[in-house]
Amino acid sequence: MVYEGSPDYKLPIVVPYQLPLSRLERYFRSVTAIMETGVYRTEGQWSLEVSDLLRGEMELSTSQAVVPMRSGTDALIAALLMAGVGPGDHVAAPDLAYHAVGAVIAQVGAIPVWIDIDPCTWNIDLVDLSVQLDRQHISAAVIVDNYGTPCERAAAASLCRAHGVPSILDACESLGASLGPGLEIDAVDWICVSFSFTKPIHAAGAGGALCGRSSLMEEYSSDARVLLHQRRLPELNAAYLVMAWSDLRDVVRGLREVYERYWAHFSNYGMVGQPDGGAGTRIHAPFLLPSGRDRVDRDDLIAHLTLFGIQARPYFESQARLFGGRLCRVSCEIADRVVCLPTGAGFSEQNTDCVISRVLEWLGRQVS
């Protein structure tokens, strides 16, 4: 996967959220107060408020606890350790996902078992997951809301539970996604959330949270390997996130509008987006090139957009190609054809029109 790019992009891959000026001034005042008190990590009012806001947003039951973390990656590592995963254990995870999933499995010394994805949803294929759970001993399963579109959480959690396997939901891309039947977020054992700068709103660029049953969280609260103090969310980041929270719904609405505008213009050429039933956050703005195209065509589109200062990326690569292991047919096929277009909380209508015109220019050239 190619991540290099010119720092001079007129339209970067993401235009991140910015706190409105009135609240930014309030944030600076909170920074001064935090510096004066010296309470920097998960001990003050801001982190507690983040926990309450996240609990309400995800409709968590009272049996669930929330621990603000330094990043979604730290939350995933802690969840794997709480699930008892260690060196040599096998962890199931979707082959098509951000490579942080494979990275955290490697960090705890475990071995990934890649699961193929559903060609319609681009999320984990529950049939393939069931086959792999039957076929070998798996110590935990990570399911992912790919591109911010909720996977079949309840069904996946039920499948794991039937096999006695702890389930971990990587909801790092779906903050602000709609909940509904089958999408209940507390059906899984652990939930990992991210507040990084690419998300609809963020915690001054970085942050995350781990959610899980209170009894389990309490059991590990004093375990330095798991909920390490240095992995907790700093109050400086928490304060920013609290002040941004009221914009979450509007930002997600804007992200969806950008994505739908893209899709409306590209679909006539066979370039389609990810179906989500109206639930997803639409971050990353992923699109599949027309059937019959491959990664050579995808890279040609990326190069074409680069000529005009527009950044696009081949999100996501097959994790098996990055980390080794079982190759998954559908995942590899989609990885070869998917491209993510510029988007973000600060993306304007004018920017959207610019991207659309250049992509249509490329698509028209392919037809001719």
Secondary structure, 3 states (H helix, E strand, C coil): CCCCCCCCCCECCECCCCCCHHHHHHHHHHHHHHHHHCCCECCCHHHHHHHHHHHHHCCCCCCEEEEEECCHHHHHHHHHHHCCCCCCCEEEEECECCCHHHHHHHHCCCEEEEECECCCCCCECHHHHHHHHHHCCCCEEEEECHHHCCCCHHHHHHHHHHCCCCEEEECCCCCCCCCCCCCCHHHCCEEEEECCCCCCCCCCCCCEEEEEEHHHHHHHCCCCCCCCHHHECEHHHHHHHHHHHHHHHHHHHHHHHHHHHHHHHHHHHCCEECCCCCCCCCCCCEEECCCCCCHHHHHHHHHHHHCCCECCECCCCEHHHHHCCCCCHHHHHHHHHEEECCECCCCCHHHHHHHHHHHHHHHHHHHC
